[in-house]
Amino acid sequence: MSENLKGYKGEGKELLEKYKVNIWDIIQIKTAKTSYEGIILPRSEYSVANYINLKLENNYNVGIKVTEIKEIKKIGKREASYKIPEKEFPKNKALPNVTLLGTGGTVASRLDYTTGGVIPSFTPGELFSSVPELAEICNLDCEMVFEILSENMKHEYWQKLAKKVEEAANSGIEGIMIGHGTDTMSFTSAALSFMLKDLSIPVVLVGSQRSSDRPSSDAALNLINAAVVASSDIAEVVVSMMGSSSHTYALIHRGTLVRKMHSSVRHTFRTIDSIPLGMVRNRKTKMFTQDYRKRSKSETKAITEFENKITLIYSYPEIDNELIDFFIDKGYKGIVLAGTGLGHVPTTLYDSIKRAIQEGITILMTTQTLHGYVGMNVYSTGRELQNMGVIPGRNLLPEVGYVKLGWVLGQTSNPEEIKKLLLQNIAGEFVARELPIAFNYNIDELLKNKKL
């Protein structure tokens, strides 16, 4: 593949060759509707052939369809270097020692224009160059544990992270940040919450919704706020991300009550059925409750056994028995149902549900409404499901129910013990009652009205 047109092929490559332009050339492209000016960027070899990629002057990237291009004019050339310079991360004995564990995602990364993906900027020196404010909060060490897209997360990675946290917490490290892709962050926060017993220090999951090369990136602010939380007195697994569109503060969410609620906005994470544990503003924490585990001298233990032969099934009209039968026949050990309303599924599923329970499969009911509780004593169908052996999951979010079921089945195969553990409040996953303000909380309004 020619380095001058790296990643281009087919129509795109032919068009660039026609106008005798290469990657890193500054060009003007005219289409029937408008014109663009920017630098030609390399493309991934797996990209579709009929687009030209430009980095515009405003630092955003755009893909222009070849069939819409009327003319290309070369203006100049500016080969980009995206290597982040390294500066030695200064150490201050008065500051806490924090470790940043990397798993992938965009929070501690830069864009690689050769592949179109992100490259970890993951030495302390690189992060200090990118976010020098971190040195005012903590002494930072970094370790890349693995590098994956968060949608490719597996229970083996949760187990590895839990062991890393156990090792760090018991070695005297005073806080841990985990850089993580946002798409499955709430699964990982729940998994670590269940796996880490007697946690003695803060474990803060942090990510970003926008890559660090974009002017709208939230990466630096999220890292700064997460470092503050990692230096606090909290000894729980939490998620720390932007709390409002104004970006003036971050919220601290308990790891078993948090969910990504929007695909792209930067304040995407919300605590469900309760309010966040607290917030970070101007590098200071303000806690909204004292009902959280505090930093201690206890020995952290990672209890990581996990049964991965489990599944999460959302109920829908005309769902077929064959779906549940499939998992029975494949030897699955547990099923989480995300039922409608108070925890309902069509009565046509009853035969398969009975069969699953008879064959020793644990079935846990959650609600796909997210807010609220399952109420399986309200209607006759709920009582019928309980009589079959379906376990009501109270206010468990479906994904938290999925993680908890896998962890519980990793601890025991005794049906009575399984039910006991599923209904036990292990990591703050159950709330005694849903707060009236939890369904649609607005932190700014609550603070203004002195309700927090």
Buried (B, 14 or more C-beta within 10 A) or exposed (E): EEEBBBBBBEBBBEBBBEBEBBBBBBBBBBBEEEEBEBBBBBBBEEBBBBBBBBBEEEEEBBBBEBEBBEEBEBEEBEEEEEEBEBBEBEEEEEBBBBBBBBBBBBBBBBBBBBBBEBBBBBBBBBBBBBBEEBBEBBBBBBEBBBBBBBEEBEBEBBBBBBBBBBEBBBEEBBBBBBBBBBBBBBBBBBBBBBBBBEBBBBBBBBBBBBBBBBEEBBBBBBBBBBBBBBBBEBBBBBBBBBBBEEBEBBBBBBBBBBBBEEEEEBBBBBBBBBBBBBBBBEEEBEBBEEEBBEBEEBEBBBBBBBBBEBBBBBBEEEBEBEEBBEBBEEEBBBBBBBBBBBBBBBEEBBEBBEBBBEEEBBBBBBBBBBBBBBBBEEBEBBEBBBEBBBBBBBBBBBBBBBBBBBBBBBBBEEEEEBBEBBBEEBBBBBBEEBEEBBEEBEBEEBBEEEEB
